[in-house]
């Protein structure tokens, strides 16, 4: 790939991996996301740490804040991936409130 990119005067950077990221649960970002999730769903927000390589690892402080709700089948990144419409609406409301509060 590098050969072809350079042939067209492009720039090529190879990324091997990214450093792990840990954001403590008492961080204001985490506290806000937990508060919003709880207020929007009426359920306590349970923190979950994963070992995957998400986009969050490329931020100074960030977390993957996904829309898989308790009791739903995890079809993420699989054949015939889908989400329920009601879950998409609920996630949109959570994201909107979270963005509003974090932007203040």
Secondary structure, 3 states (H helix, E strand, C coil): CHHHHHHCCCCCCCCCCCCCCCCCCCCHHHHHHHHHHHHHHCCCCCCCCCCCCCHHHHCCCCCCCCCCCCCCCCCCCCCCCCCCHHHHHHHHHHHHHHHHHHHC
